[in-house]
Amino acid sequence: MLTKLATRALTVCVLCMIAAACDGVGTGEHGNSGTDEMFFKKKAKATRNVIDDSVAAELLQSDQFPEDTGVAGAVSMSCQKVLAEGSPPTTRFLPQTIGEIYESGYLVSNFPGHAPVVFQNTEEMSFDVWKLTSDTDWSIDRKIQGPVLHPEQDSWVGYFVLDAGCLLPGMVLLAVRHDDPTAEFSLYIYDIAGESFSHVADISPEFRDPHRYFWIRHLDSEKALVLFYSQQTRESAEIYHNYYNHIMLFERGNPEGRELLTLGIDTGNVEDWTVDNNKMYLRTVDHRGHSEPRRSQWSLDLSNVLDK
């Protein structure tokens, strides 16, 4: 017999399949109007790169790609996946490495002056936000007011957290899926001190890994870059890509962020990236077509925005 949780998950999947089928009937752009187009889309649209004016530099091909040394201790906060056992107010949260997203939560701790916070996915196909007692006592202290994500949130079939990352002190980056009724994905910033959500962007999963939604590069304790993806497209039966990759700069106390680079598929999707001496290096790949993937390396000088 199906559990209540499994029944709700199945309902969402069925609604998504029906909506996707309806969206594809008789259309040339979103669906397939004939047998010959069952697996192959029309000729790909041209894309262009957009560099923010504040960067004042060009994207250049590069024969260098410095080793990623990381920034040790840039953010003291800890973000980890947890499993919830029991029901509020006696719920226990335990570290978790595997499991269904519907059973999971994400715990953020070690932010000086503030108790840990948990984003817990529920059987009602939503998520709750809990403040815990302390970094060493993961019992529930109180429930934080329900997440306010969108004016039409009450009409959604469901919404839940897919991933959480420690962005900067007091700032948590969340990937959230909502079904309306088809699946939509968005990034939000959660302000721990203000107990509030800010919408960053509507996104797509990364084309190679459907469970990756963003990639954080910490520059120091005050700045971080975030790479995310949009417009995931099936080029043919086994070839997917994202039409655009986006790189945003976030600074402490500024949840809006600033998009420094929008990278079109004609340049490639980012496979790897690093920052060295204020210069960003990208390795990209374009999987379109049936020949060998086209790989390139690029650099973009960010001195004009990082030195300020």
C-alpha positions as CSV (number, residue, x, y, z in Angstrom):
1,M,0.0,0.0,0.0
2,L,1.3,3.4,-0.9
3,T,2.2,5.7,2.0
4,K,0.7,9.2,2.2
5,L,4.1,10.6,1.1
6,A,4.5,8.3,-1.9
7,T,0.9,9.0,-3.0
8,R,1.5,12.8,-3.0
9,A,4.8,12.4,-4.9
10,L,3.0,10.1,-7.5
11,T,0.2,12.7,-7.9
12,V,2.8,15.5,-8.6
13,C,4.5,13.2,-11.2
14,V,1.3,12.4,-13.0
15,L,0.3,16.1,-13.1
16,C,3.7,17.0,-14.5
17,M,3.5,14.3,-17.2
18,I,0.0,15.4,-18.2
19,A,1.0,19.1,-18.4
20,A,4.2,18.3,-20.3
21,A,2.2,16.2,-22.8
22,C,-0.3,19.0,-23.3
23,D,2.4,21.6,-23.7
24,G,4.0,19.5,-26.5
25,V,0.9,18.9,-28.7
26,G,0.8,20.7,-32.0
27,T,3.7,23.1,-31.3
28,G,7.0,23.5,-33.1
29,E,9.0,25.3,-30.4
30,H,8.0,23.5,-27.2
31,G,6.8,20.1,-28.5
32,N,7.0,17.8,-31.5
33,S,4.4,18.1,-34.3
34,G,5.4,15.0,-36.3
35,T,7.2,11.7,-36.1
36,D,10.4,13.1,-37.7
37,E,10.7,15.5,-34.8
38,M,10.1,13.0,-32.0
39,F,13.7,13.2,-30.8
40,F,15.2,16.1,-32.7
41,K,14.5,19.8,-32.2
42,K,14.6,22.5,-34.8
43,K,17.9,24.3,-35.6
44,A,19.3,25.7,-32.4
45,K,18.9,29.4,-31.9
46,A,22.0,31.6,-31.8
47,T,23.2,32.7,-28.3
48,R,25.4,35.6,-27.2
49,N,27.4,36.3,-24.2
50,V,26.6,39.3,-22.0
51,I,29.2,40.9,-19.7
52,D,28.2,43.5,-17.2
53,D,29.5,47.0,-17.9
54,S,31.1,47.2,-14.5
55,V,33.5,44.4,-15.5
56,A,35.0,46.5,-18.3
57,A,36.9,43.5,-19.8
58,E,36.4,41.0,-22.6
59,L,36.1,37.2,-22.5
60,L,39.3,35.9,-24.0
61,Q,40.4,32.5,-25.1
62,S,43.1,31.2,-22.8
63,D,45.8,28.5,-22.8
64,Q,46.0,28.7,-19.0
65,F,43.8,27.1,-16.2
66,P,45.4,27.6,-12.8
67,E,45.0,24.9,-10.1
68,D,42.1,25.6,-7.8
69,T,43.5,26.2,-4.4
70,G,40.2,27.3,-2.7
71,V,39.8,29.9,0.0
72,A,40.2,28.2,3.4
73,G,38.0,29.5,6.2
74,A,36.2,32.0,4.0
75,V,32.8,31.0,5.5
76,S,32.6,29.5,9.0
77,M,29.0,28.4,8.6
78,S,28.2,24.8,8.0
79,C,25.5,23.5,5.6
80,Q,24.6,19.8,5.7
81,K,21.9,17.4,4.7
82,V,19.9,16.0,7.6
83,L,17.2,13.4,8.2
84,A,14.2,14.3,10.4
85,E,13.0,11.7,12.9
86,G,9.7,12.0,14.8
87,S,7.2,14.9,14.7
88,P,7.4,18.4,16.0
89,P,8.1,19.6,18.6
90,T,10.2,16.5,19.5
91,T,11.7,16.1,16.0
92,R,15.3,14.9,16.0
93,F,17.7,15.9,13.2
94,L,20.5,13.5,12.2
95,P,23.3,13.8,9.6
96,Q,22.3,12.3,6.3
97,T,24.3,11.5,3.2
98,I,21.7,9.6,1.1
99,G,17.9,9.5,0.9
100,E,15.0,10.9,-1.0
101,I,14.7,14.6,-1.1
102,Y,11.1,14.4,0.3
103,E,12.5,12.9,3.6
104,S,15.4,15.4,3.9
105,G,16.2,18.7,5.4
106,Y,19.2,21.1,5.3
107,L,20.8,22.3,8.5
108,V,22.8,25.5,8.7
109,S,24.9,26.0,11.8
110,N,28.0,27.8,13.1
111,F,26.8,31.3,12.4
112,P,28.1,33.3,15.4
113,G,25.3,34.9,17.4
114,H,22.6,32.8,15.8
115,A,21.1,29.4,16.5
116,P,21.1,26.8,13.7
117,V,18.3,26.8,11.2
118,V,16.7,23.8,9.4
119,F,14.8,23.8,6.1
120,Q,12.7,20.6,6.4
121,N,10.8,19.1,3.5
122,T,7.4,17.7,4.7
123,E,4.9,15.1,3.7
124,E,2.6,17.9,2.6
125,M,4.9,18.7,-0.3
126,S,6.2,21.9,1.2
127,F,9.0,22.8,3.6
128,D,9.1,24.3,7.1
129,V,11.9,26.5,8.6
130,W,12.9,25.6,12.2
131,K,15.2,27.4,14.6
132,L,17.1,24.9,16.8
133,T,18.4,25.3,20.3
134,S,22.1,25.5,19.7
135,D,25.0,24.3,17.5
136,T,25.4,21.3,19.9
137,D,21.7,20.7,20.6
138,W,19.7,20.1,17.5
139,S,16.3,20.0,19.2
140,I,13.6,22.4,18.0
141,D,13.4,25.8,19.7
142,R,10.6,27.4,17.5
143,K,9.1,27.4,14.1
144,I,10.0,30.3,11.9
145,Q,7.1,31.9,10.0
146,G,6.3,29.8,6.8
147,P,8.4,30.6,3.8
148,V,7.0,33.4,1.6
149,L,8.4,32.7,-1.9
150,H,5.9,33.9,-4.4
151,P,2.6,35.8,-4.6
152,E,0.9,32.7,-6.2
153,Q,2.5,30.2,-3.9
154,D,-0.8,29.1,-2.4
155,S,-1.8,27.7,-5.9
156,W,1.3,25.6,-6.3
157,V,0.9,21.8,-6.1
158,G,4.0,21.6,-3.9
159,Y,7.4,23.1,-3.2
160,F,10.5,21.8,-1.5
161,V,14.2,22.5,-1.0
162,L,16.6,20.6,-3.4
163,D,19.9,21.9,-2.1
164,A,21.4,24.5,0.3
165,G,24.8,26.1,0.3
166,C,26.6,28.5,2.7
167,L,27.1,31.6,0.6
168,L,28.4,34.3,3.0
169,P,28.0,34.8,6.7
170,G,24.3,34.9,7.4
171,M,23.3,34.2,3.8
172,V,22.2,30.7,2.6
173,L,21.7,29.9,-1.0
174,L,18.7,27.6,-1.6
175,A,17.6,25.7,-4.8
176,V,13.8,25.3,-4.6
177,R,11.5,23.3,-6.8
178,H,7.8,24.1,-7.1
179,D,5.2,22.3,-9.2
180,D,2.6,24.6,-10.9
181,P,1.8,21.9,-12.0
182,T,5.0,21.4,-14.1
183,A,8.3,21.5,-12.3
184,E,9.9,24.9,-12.0
185,F,13.3,25.7,-10.3
186,S,14.5,28.8,-8.6
187,L,17.3,30.1,-6.5
188,Y,16.6,32.1,-3.2
189,I,18.8,33.8,-0.6
190,Y,17.7,33.1,3.0
191,D,18.8,35.9,5.4
192,I,19.3,34.2,8.8
193,A,19.2,37.3,10.9
194,G,16.1,38.8,9.0
195,E,14.4,35.4,8.7
196,S,13.4,36.2,5.1
197,F,13.7,34.9,1.5
198,S,14.9,36.8,-1.5
199,H,14.3,35.5,-5.1
200,V,17.6,35.4,-7.1
201,A,16.7,33.8,-10.4
202,D,14.7,31.1,-12.1
203,I,17.0,28.3,-13.1
204,S,17.4,24.8,-14.7
205,P,19.3,21.8,-13.4
206,E,22.9,21.4,-14.8
207,F,22.7,19.4,-18.1
208,R,25.2,16.7,-17.0
209,D,23.9,16.3,-13.4
210,P,20.2,16.8,-12.8
211,H,20.9,17.1,-9.0
212,R,23.2,20.1,-9.4
213,Y,21.6,23.5,-9.4
214,F,24.5,25.9,-8.5
215,W,28.2,26.1,-7.8
216,I,29.7,28.5,-5.3
217,R,33.2,29.9,-5.4
218,H,34.2,31.8,-2.2
219,L,36.6,34.6,-2.9
220,D,36.9,35.7,0.8
221,S,34.7,36.2,3.8
222,E,32.9,39.1,2.1
223,K,32.5,38.0,-1.6
224,A,31.4,34.9,-3.4
225,L,30.7,34.0,-7.0
226,V,27.8,31.7,-8.0
227,L,27.4,29.7,-11.2
228,F,23.9,28.5,-12.2
229,Y,22.1,27.3,-15.2
230,S,19.0,28.1,-17.3
231,Q,17.0,26.8,-20.3
232,Q,18.0,23.1,-20.2
233,T,17.3,21.8,-23.7
234,R,17.3,18.3,-25.3
235,E,19.1,18.6,-28.6
236,S,18.5,15.0,-29.5
237,A,17.7,11.7,-27.8
238,E,20.9,11.6,-25.8
239,I,22.3,15.2,-26.0
240,Y,21.3,17.8,-23.5
241,H,22.7,21.3,-22.8
242,N,21.8,24.5,-21.0
243,Y,21.3,27.4,-23.4
244,Y,22.8,29.8,-20.8
245,N,25.2,29.7,-17.8
246,H,25.2,32.6,-15.4
247,I,27.8,33.9,-13.0
248,M,26.8,36.3,-10.2
249,L,28.8,38.2,-7.6
250,F,27.4,38.3,-4.1
251,E,28.8,40.6,-1.4
252,R,28.0,40.4,2.3
253,G,24.8,42.3,3.1
254,N,23.7,42.4,-0.5
255,P,21.3,39.6,-1.3
256,E,20.4,40.9,-4.7
257,G,23.8,40.1,-6.2
258,R,25.1,41.3,-9.6
259,E,25.2,39.1,-12.7
260,L,28.7,39.6,-14.2
261,L,28.5,37.1,-17.1
262,T,25.8,35.4,-19.0
263,L,27.4,32.7,-21.1
264,G,25.6,31.3,-24.2
265,I,25.9,27.8,-25.5
266,D,27.7,29.0,-28.6
267,T,30.6,29.6,-26.2
268,G,29.8,26.4,-24.3
269,N,28.6,25.2,-20.9
270,V,31.0,25.5,-18.0
271,E,32.6,22.2,-17.0
272,D,35.1,23.7,-14.5
273,W,36.0,27.2,-13.3
274,T,38.4,28.9,-11.0
275,V,39.5,32.4,-9.9
276,D,43.2,33.4,-9.6
277,N,44.5,36.9,-9.0
278,N,41.1,38.4,-9.8
279,K,40.9,36.6,-13.1
280,M,38.2,34.0,-13.7
281,Y,39.1,31.0,-15.8
282,L,36.4,28.8,-17.5
283,R,36.5,25.4,-19.2
284,T,33.5,25.0,-21.5
285,V,32.0,22.2,-23.6
286,D,29.5,22.3,-26.4
287,H,27.9,18.8,-26.9
288,R,25.6,19.8,-29.7
289,G,25.7,17.7,-32.9
290,H,27.0,14.1,-33.2
291,S,30.7,14.8,-33.6
292,E,33.2,15.0,-30.7
293,P,32.2,17.7,-28.1
294,R,33.9,21.0,-28.7
295,R,36.0,22.1,-25.6
296,S,37.5,25.5,-25.0
297,Q,39.2,27.6,-22.3
298,W,38.4,31.2,-21.5
299,S,39.5,34.0,-19.1
300,L,37.7,37.1,-17.8
301,D,39.5,39.8,-15.8
302,L,37.3,40.8,-12.8
303,S,39.8,43.3,-11.3
304,N,37.4,46.2,-11.8
305,V,34.7,44.6,-9.7
306,L,36.7,42.6,-7.2
307,D,39.3,45.3,-6.2
308,K,36.6,47.8,-5.1
